[in-house]
Every structure is written in structure tokens, then in C-alpha cells.
Amino acid sequence: MNTTEALQRFEEIANHYIHELDHFSMDQLKRQPSENEWSLGQMYQHLINSALYMQLRNIDHCMESRGDSVATAAEITREVAAMFDQGSFPPVRIQVPPSPQYTPKQPESKELLIQGLNTVIRQMKQIEPTLEKASLQNTVSHPRFGALHAKQWFLLVEMHYRHHLLQMDRLKKALESTV
């Protein structure tokens, strides 16, 4: 998938997340199915924060080409290369143990979630046209996937949002079972 297609798909998915908010009260957005699982609101926070403070920031680092935070052309694993070739994460649940550094806070309001998603959409639209001049040699390491270049970080945003649709479905079912 090219970056133009990824941007279009990302916008559709992000707008889907925005429209889904109409179906939930704040209580529902904050309800965790269990002590070790995120609420829908925490999932939204995760999507917004990971895009704004990791993925999009790392695109900027790749585009800057300074030597301090940018690694030069490192190999990614065969599994990660296959993931990018397929254009999606494997459909498996990924769980990280709860921790203050990783577990998102509960949302303060639906309005802030909508603002956050719209900010990500706006930044994705601003970044996409600049990617054609991005060097594939400038990479920033991802904790699980290895060194990614700017275009890969950009594609990762869409794949990440799409992957979390599975979590959203699971959390919606959990809410329905408690009614």
C-alpha cells in the first residue's frame, strides 16, 4: 500500500472511531472488562498517544536526518518485512503487563478523544506529501519491529488503528454482556 492509500484508509478508520463514540457513555468508555484489560477509552488514548508521541514523532526524526536519534539503514526481521508486505499486523491479541509507563490513563471526555483523533488526522495529512522525499536510509528503532524509515512509520499508524478494531469489537461485546 502506498502512503496516499494508507492516508485515505487511516482517515476512514479514524472517522469510524469518532463516530463510534456516539454509542458510548463516559461510564462505558471507562469500564474495564477486567483488572488487567484496558477500557475502550484507554484504547482510544493509546491510539492517539502512540500516533502523536511515537509514530509521527519518529517520522519527524527520520526526516530530520540528524545523527543523534536516527540509526542508519538497519535490517528489519523477515516477520516485520512480511507484515509490511501484507499491510497489516497479524490478527493476534497483544498484551503488555500493566505499568505506569505503558497503561493509558482513562479519558477525561469524549470531546478530548475527538480532538485527539482529529489532531492525528490533521498531522497525517500534513506529513503524507513530504514522505516522497524521505530517505529510506534514515531509520528510528521501534521496540518490537526494529529500525523503520519514515514511510514505514507512516504506514504503521494506519495498520495500528486497523489492528485495534479487533480490540474495540471485543470490548464492545464485553460491554453488551454486562447490560
C-alpha angles and dihedrals in degrees: 000000000000124000094257091056091043091053092051092049091045092053091051092050094044090050089049089056090049093050092046089061088072089069097058137069119217088253090057092046090054098043113111117206088218139354092267098044129083124242121237088258092054089050089053090049090050092052093048096043097044091051096045101037103031118016100036092037090053090051087057091050091051091049093049093058094204114154098231103073100015124088116203123242105319123174122255120214122267089249092055092046088052090050091056091044090053092042095227146073116255109269094251130122114252116203126186119191112257113267137159090243097052110022109092120232120247113268120262095212144345088246092061091049090051091047090050094050091047090050090054091048091050093049092046089053091050094048101044098074091050094056095081089073094046115120115236087212095067110081140167121206121249114209093240106017104046127228113355128186124223096270091050091050088051093050089046091064092060093042091049094051091047092048091055091058084081090056091047091054091049092049092047090053090050090053092049091052091056094054 
